[in-house]
Amino acid sequence: MAKSQQTFNKSEKEKKRLKKREDKRKKMEARKVDRAENGTSGIEFAYVDHLGNLVDTPPDPTMKVEVEAEDIILGIPKKDDSEKEEFDPVRTGTVDFYDSSKGFGFIIDAVNKEKYFCHVSGLIDDITEGNLVSFELEKGTRGMNAVRVKLVK
């Protein structure tokens, strides 16, 4: 006697498929009834007003703004040299902590009071705790590092 080819998994999938089909048919019937009761023809329109907001009423033609195709800029506008602000990479701060035996420490920036890690490899002059120093910042593996650290005289 041969086994049935209909397994439990196959029958479950078939039930799901039939249920999905029935749900879809019910939704379609509900939309037909709703359309008959409300008289709407289906999908409502969404308009964009002169401020760029989505609204359900058509935009006011008097608020329309004419734009020339040449005025539309695609991408980032180029900066002039006059617009460029000067950036001084050299900062000043005080040495908060420095362990000369381990070769690392922390410097607190004078402007924003943030702590920056410094390593002995980034030192130009020997430093100790409390010294006023100038330094530059460089991206490290765990954040910004103080490099080219010099004592301020």
Secondary structure, 3 states (H helix, E strand, C coil): CCCCCCCHHHHHHHHHHHHHHHHHHHHHHHHHHHHHHHCCCCCCCCEECCCCCEECCCCCHHHCCCCCHHHCCCCCCCCCCCCCCCCCCCEEEEEEEEECCCCEEEEEECCCCCEEEEEHHHECCCCCCCCEEEEEEEEECCEEEEEEEEECC
